[in-house]
Amino acid sequence: MKQERILLHIALFIVTFFTTTVAGVEWLNLDPFDLMNFHRGLPFSLSILAILTCHEFGHYFAARHHGIDATLPFYIPFPNYPGLLNFGTLGAVIRTRTPIPSRRAMFDVGVAGPIAGFIVSLGVLAYGFLHLPDVGFILSIHPDYFHPTGQQGLGLALGNSLTYKAFSFFLTDPSTQFVPPMSEMYHYHYLLAGWFGIFVTAMNLLPVGQLDGGHVAYAMFGPRHRIISRVVFCCVLTLGLLGALPLLGIATPYGWLGWFFWAVVLLFVIKLDHPPVEDETPLDPIRMSLGWFALLILIVSFIPTPFLV
């Protein structure tokens, strides 16, 4: 039975490797059904999988450190369809098969994944900015990019986080190189993968229910986490409702309809309240400091409007 589980993990990883590679090909506006293009998607897929793997194994090793029985990561592939913009994956998860005994263990397991994934995302993003291709790259995708009527593209722009803005500001020189705007950066695999990792980190760090951030908030604040959870849920729901306004013909630069669906998932699937643990001993000062650091990561990673169409 154990061997069958390992084969399942391997199979999901292989399928996710395939779907993320195909997604990388599509972000280059190339034909994903042409096998000669497959290798072009590897920088994207390998970067995405490195981020997800480090995130999940952060959880895994923290769980093992506390004697908690945890599974290997389950990678979640997402199929690619022509014209559908996606990243080839919905992330990855691990499951704990024995109860988490204390707030300290809960904190360690919850915080280890986001911090590990965030660090790798920063590395990928830094590499992308420090190795930007010359302007010929964007011209190979949009030959008329600099023509007044040429910047049509997909009509899509990705939202900016404080982290992405800071890296772009400090690691590039627009006077000597072409720095892609947010309406074109998704063609640059390392920038896109780093952006994705930061975005997913923020979603996981929301201090709600059994999200990673929910584990951290419960471990830090105990029963008071319920207030934090509801405030954050209302903020996510508000951003989702703002994102729905364009459907009514009301233009707004804020919000994203996806936040509404995420709020529904938080309310009915993940739940707003975190279940209690047996040992309610408060966290030590070092863990509390690390928890505030995780909150800072959330702030600098969160993107209120991640997709602008």
N, C-alpha and C positions, 0 to 999 in steps of 0.2 A: 504493500500500500504506500509506504514511504517513497519507493522508487517511482511509483505512478505519479505522486505529487511532484517530485522533482522533474519528471518528464513534462508535466503540465506547465511548470514555471519556465522551463527551457522553451517549450513550444510557444508560449505567449510572448517570450522575449524575441524569438525569431520572427514571429508574425509582426510584432511591433517594430522590429528593425526594418522589415519590408515596408510596412505602411508609412513609417516616418521617412524612409529613403524616397519613396514615391512622392510623398508630400514635398520633400526638398526639391525634387525635379519639377514639380508643378509650380513652386514658388519662383522658379527660374523661367517660367512661361515656356517650358519644354514639354514635349509629348511624353507622358508617363508610361505609355504603352510601348515605347521604343526602348528596347533593352540596352541599346547603345548609350542611352542617357542615364542609365541607372547609377553609374558611379558618380554622376554629377550631384546626386542627392546625399552622398555619404557624409560630407562635412556637417550637414544639418542633422541627419539621423544620429551620428556618433556623438554630437554635442548634446542633443536632447537626451539620449540614453545615458550619457555620463551624468547629467544633472539629476535625472530621475533615479538612477541607480545609487548615487551618493546620498540622495535624500532618504530613500527607503532603507538603505543599509545603515544610515545614521540611527533610524528607529530600531532596526534589527539588533545592532550591537549594543545599544543602550538597554534594550529589553533583555538580551542575553546576560548582560552585566548584572542585572537585578534578578536573575534566575527565572525570568518570565519566558514561557514557551511561545515562540513567535514563528510564523511562517517566513519563508523566503518571499521576495516581492512578487506580486501578481501584476505583470505589465498589462495595460489595457490598450489594445490596438484600436484604431478607428479607421474604417475603410475610406479609401479615396475615390471620389467621383469627379469626373470632369466638370469644372466650373464651380465646385464646392470648395471654399477656402477652409482648410483645417490643417492641423499640425500632425496628423497621422497617429495621434494617441490622445487618450483622455487621462494620461498619467499612470500611476502605479500605486499599489497599496500593499500593506502587509496586514496579517491578522494575528492577534494575540489569542492563544488557546487556553491560557490560564489567567486568573484575575491579577490585576496590577495591585500590589499590596499596600502601597502608601502614596501620599502626595509627593514625596521626594522621587520615588520611582516613576510616578506619572509625569512629573515635570521633566525628568531626564529623557524619558522615551519621547515625550511630545516635542521638546525643544531641539533634540539632536538632529532630527530630519531636516527641518527648515534651515537651520544654521549650516549644515553640510551642503544642502542644495544651493543655498544662497551664495556660499563661498565659491562653489564651482561655477555658478551662473556669472559671478563677477569675473572669474578667470576667462570664461568664454567670451564675455562682452569685451573685456580689455583686449583680448587677442584680436577680436573682430575690428576694434577701432585702431589698433596698432598695425594692422595688416590690411587696411582698406585697399582694394584694387584701384587702378587709375580710372579715369573717366571713361575709358574704352569699355569697361564692364557694363555700365548702365546703357551705353550706346549700343552694345551688342543685344540688349533686351529691348530697348526703345530707341531705335536709330534716329528718330526725330525728337528726342527728348528736349533738346534746347530750342526747338522751333516753337514759335508762339502758340501754335495749335497742336503741338506734339505731346504735351504732358497730359494725356487722357488716362492711359493705364487702366487700372482696375477700379478707380474711383474709391479707393480704400486708403485710409491712413490709420496707423496704430497710435494709441495714446502714449503719452510720455510720463514716466515716473521720475522722481527726484534723482534716483540712482542713474537712470539712463541719461538724463540731462547732464549730470555731473561728469560722467565718463566721457560723453561727447564733448563737453567743454574743455576738459583738461587733457584729453588724449588726442585731440585732432586740431588741425590748423586750417580752417576754411579758406585762408588766403593762398594756400599752396596745394590744397588737395580738395577733391570733390567729396563732401560729406553728405551722404544721402539724407533727404528729408524723411519725415515719418511716413510720407506717402509713397516712398520707394525703398525704405530700409528693409522691407521684408524680402527683397531679392538677395540680400546679403546674409548668407546662412548663419554666420557666427553672431551677427547682431540680432537676428531673429531668434535664434536659440537662446541667447542670453536674455533677451526681452521676455521670452516665454517662461524661462526659469524664474525670473524675478516676479512676473505676474502670478505664476502658480504658487510661488512662495507666499505672496501676499494673500491669496485666496485661502491658503491653508492656515495662515497665521491669524485669521479673523477669530477673535476670542468668543466663539460660539460653540456650544454643545461639545461634540466629540471630534471637532476639527483639532488640528495640532495646537492652534491658538487657544481652543477651548480647554485642552489638557493643561496648557501653561497657566491660563487664567484661573482655573479651578485650583491648581496646585499653589498658586500665589495667594489667592484671596479667599479660598474656601467658599462658603455659602454666598458671599457677596458677588461671586461670579455671575449669579442670575441677573443682577442689575446690569452688569457690563454686557452680558449676552443680549439682553433685550434692547439696549441702546444701540448696539452694533447692528442687530437685526433690523431695527427701524431705519437705520442709515442705509443699509443695503437695499431694503425695500423701496425707500425714497428714490435712490439712484435708479432702481429698476422702473419705477413709475415715471420718472423724468425721461427715461429712455423710451418709454411707450408714447410720449407726446407726439413725436413725428408721425405716428400712425393716425393721429387725429388732425394732422395738418399743422401742428404747432412746432415750429423749429426751436430747438434748444441745443446749446453746445455741451450740455452736461447730461450725464447718465448713460445707461446702456441697458437695453431690454434684457440682456442676459442676466443682469443682476436681479431682475424680477424672478426669473426661473431659479436662480441660485437661492434667493430668499425662500421660495417654495420648498426647495430641497432641504434648506436649513430647518424650516419649520416642521416638515412632515417626515423627513428621513433621518437627518442628523440629530434633530431635536435641539431645543434651545438650552436645556439644562443638562449639566454633566452629572452622571451617576456618582454616588459617594464611593470612597475607598475605605478599607478597614482601618488603616493607620492614618489619622488626621494630624500627625505631628507637623507643625509649620515648617516652611523652608528655612534653611540657613541663609545668612547674608550673601554668600557667594551665589547661591542659586537665585535669590531675589534679584541680584544685580544682573545676572544673565537673563532673567525674565524681562527686565526693563530693556535690556539690549535687544531681545526678540521683538519687543514692542516698537523699538526704534527701526528695526528692519521692516516691520509692517508699514510704518509711516513712510519710509523712503522708497518702498516698493509698490505701494498701492496706486492703482490707476483708476480714477473715477470713471473715465470714458475710454476704455481700452480699444474700442473699434469705432472709427468714424467712417461712414459710408456716404 
